[in-house]
């Protein structure tokens, strides 16, 4: 279902581009390139299924991006680029037997390489411009790292359960893991003209449309990795305007 929604979205984006790009023949066009870094608040949309005493916690990550901006006129442009982002989350599970509580915990760091494409709207003057971007992104789930403690089901001499610590990179499974990443993207911020280059500050929301898990078993709980991003960066002009 997620893949079908992404396909429909990109078909819509291509149709929009086909309608907009001919306008550039009658506009003052300008190219920009830049980079940015940001903070990522990672939000995992999932459920616990049949498992009781289980909780998921949102995580804190980072993003590093390159940007290409094609400005068609003073109010409209197209933005693309490449983003490497870490979107972690936490998991915990516990069982209580009388006064004894057994706990397991897990911190998962997921890393994605994404390619966004969006309409770029600009409002304001030459010194300070407000921006709004609406579009989507597609990419690949590059890597996953897990660190935590799991129950060994063995007991120490004092009666406490022995937990086994681990810290490892996860081997992806073609049966279990869906490494296709994609969804919708909304950005809003400001651009400040400083002379030689433009500084920008903005916030973004990424709504994932792809489940991290493939439907390899019945009653599987879906996992969608959404994100709020706050970033700062700079853009420089490529060549002169036309």
Steps between C-alpha positions, in 0.01 A plus 500: 500500500780745587681437170181564303445831681856609424459413134180705478671790673796504260268477198321808634833679553611424143172637364547818704855539370382454142254785554745733681827459313374661175447819703875523551543592135338833582664559838823627655654168594766445767679196643619466861699231679559458870525283808340473843510312827214438737345336804252216445219407738418146390146371550422131452135430419431143608314288750585232753270236349431221744801586720414654836737712710672626186575863414662693216679833549573769240866570432742784425714494187667721243497581129761621251375626163602646168255719310431601140249780445368601159331840537250558217389846612486712815229280655542151360776241475585130515723349769681168510818360652619216719464435874670255735294469817500303825153424636528298825239364739496313828322180606445351844321197640447389857341218699414513869503191720400594852755760608741411219492693171693377198584769246631493147596806301608582147619814319477476121685748277371491142690684226342615174624650172218710352438704186231768547314687227264786578337818375675799657285808572654836601340809656669822614770742393861455391638523855274248678280245325248258649495161331259207477584168333252224424602171346635159582809287537623158397805314617660195655524367855879482509589348837369411845679475833365352824622535856338378820434207730287191445382229735722192510235297692774400745511600865791611714568359846310787660187414300516789255465441126823535304471747210738474207635833370559538127620768259489406133421596142194323366518273197204581273266221396343494152198325651448723804629852423358748250794723412300725267452836671258770388224738599367854505701808595401850619757771582466857622762759593681821414791595273728793590706668226853572627667612179716214379259225603160439656450358849184299565329365811198272478298220643378190318251221552549163329200269482618150410285293264719188509486231765841396635377140499394283209177298541687179576257375765137531609388771746825688456515842668597777256788740568514845339794731569381864502721797588504864604817677385648839593789600276727790407708541188626721219435538126732650240412622151613291205573731206296805412126540462336497161 
